[in-house]
Amino acid sequence: IGDVSATMGFGEVTHVSGVSFYASQMSGIMGLAYDTISVDGLKTFMDNADLTDKSFSFYLKDTSEESYMVIPGMDSENFSTIDTHKVVEEKYWALQLDSIAQGDKKIDASNYKAVIDSGTSLMVGPKEIIDPLIEGIRVSKTCKGLRNLPDMHFVIDGTDYVLTPDDYVLKSSQDGVTECLLGVESMEFPEGFNYFIMGDVFMRKYPSYFNLNDNTVSFMVAN
């Protein structure tokens, strides 16, 4: 990328809580959402970057060695665009969520926004829509029976994005032992926080292109 000539501010985090922080290893957070939610009104990295094309894309894999990011633009040589969606609220990268589903069980989610967020390891949403989505899904720590679990569907602006059990179940291996964890979690959000945070679990399946030039998010598939 081009030179960053402006002074940038940094904040120090001394304590964290929540499964999202413990499920991933991170050295810090580089904010890439809109400056409307920037702490203390600090300009974001993309605000300060000396770029004509203010866009970026993520390609998340199972390991940090395989994962990469493109600034500016996207990896158009290896990926094709499935669909492009308009940002409906310039705070988070928020898109219009229509519905979610477990197999044939459809749940109306039109009052919620899908937030595409690389800084969240799991998919985290309000209990009123996520509890029925994951109802009856039991993920064994030993990873048995994954093939018997249903697909999940997430409809954004009419486009259906499907996650299979292989997509939404996280596998963690240590000392030769592999354990499985459901990558979709419900939480008690404060009233008015009508967001479904679609984090790395979703972005691994669908590489994501964030475009500040026209305020859109596009999802891709490997060629």
Secondary structure, 3 states (H helix, E strand, C coil): CCCCCCCCCCCCCCCCCCHHHHCCCCCCCCCCCCHHHCHHHCCCHHHHCCCCCCEEEEECCCCCCCCEEECCCCCCCCEEEEEEEECCEECCEEEEEEEEEECCEEEECCCCEEEECCCCCCEEEEHHHHHHHHCCCCCCCCCCCHHHCCCEEEEECCEEEEECHHHHEEEEEECCEEEEEECEEEECCCCCCCEEEECHHHHHHCCEEEECCCCEEEEEEEC
